[in-house]
């Protein structure tokens, strides 16, 4: 078999490609870097033509594919390491359509993960490039994780203003780190060590942000069962801590055993017990919990174990923790209402979710357009025409008179959409809120 060597231009090309492969998919400079690999292409053209880079990479890899992939004669160890991300890139690109179709089929379906009939094909493709079976299986799991991350970050969060673009970039870093070289080498199976704290006002969409993180964790592929080890639609569990009285929070978090207290007539699984080892637990309104509960949560984060109320059995918690508060965390700490050690355990990453006001101020054609359209016409329904009279005109009148706060505007708008669409999920989709927050606004408008 003839040896194939890398030229100086090959070294430069594949080193730049590695920065793309391991970089943030939502980084501001991503199209600029890709543009250096696709001569003559403009950033706006690359955004529309997602296959442009693959069409450039494939011809440069063909000589190596025909000569044994990464094990081609004549390649040094350094050259093999340089080519590795390129081989991963082409295998990933070939798998993208089928992975996306799997995500679409699985979304909204509970129960076991769906069968993956194309898995053997992708794994064989990786092995032809020179990866052994163990690494090929792991990379297949990473491919699935990458597509879920892109799916939930790009489709789950509405808006193209600067703050939302930066939020997407921050979320990608939270899931995959800022440079996937370290993630791929060692952190892919240890991300449960990195807790996240989300900060933002009520209604900013912290639940949607948490969901994007929680549904994008690594899930290994089980080749024997021909499916992934868990269903990503069930790996994310959310609990709003402000909904429970102090006496019930421990039970809701850690569960209880029959007879643990008066009224405990049966075993009860808490959210830590229900959370899958490959999943994430979202603790909303973490600023509301008492110091004793904070101490117990701190112990779980430190020791990765918990004990149900009324039990002496320690149980392992293998998931990731995401917490959120709408309160100023600095004030809570200064006032002694939020323990510093608990804060430091939660804040491996702190993500601030932009306010509606900020998004409106930055956007020339997004939420500002929505408000302007309502001001001018009394409606913003796309192809759905509203019934004459009623809430549309009342809302427009309030807007013209300047009688609504930002929260009241959002509540009235959500209620108007709910009246037309009849679904909190659809309201959430239109507004960029998570369904729970959309429901809260709708109910707020009704009670007001």
Secondary structure, DSSP 4 states (H G I P E B T S, - for coil): -------HHHHHHHHHHHHHHTS-TT-TTHHHHHHHHSTT--HHHHHH-TTHHHHHHHHHHHHHHTTTGGG-TT--HHHHHHHHHHHHHHHHHHHHHHHHHHHHHHTT--SSPPB-TTHHHHHHHHHHTT--HHHHHHHHHHHHHHHHHHHHHHHHS---SHHHHHHHHHHHHHHH-SSHHHIIIIITT-GGG--EEEE--TTS-HHHHHHHHHTTS---EETTTTEESS-GGGSEEEEEGGGS-HHHHHHHHH-B-TTSSTT--S-B--HHHHS-TTSEEEEETGGGS-HHHHHHHHHHHHHSEEE-BT---EEE--SEEEEEESS-HHHHHHTTSS-HHHHHHHTTEEEEPPPHHHHHHH-SSSHHHHHHHHHHHS---TT-PPPSSTHHHHHHHHHHHT---HHHHHHHHHHHHHHHH--HHHHHHHHT--HHHHHHHHHHHHH-
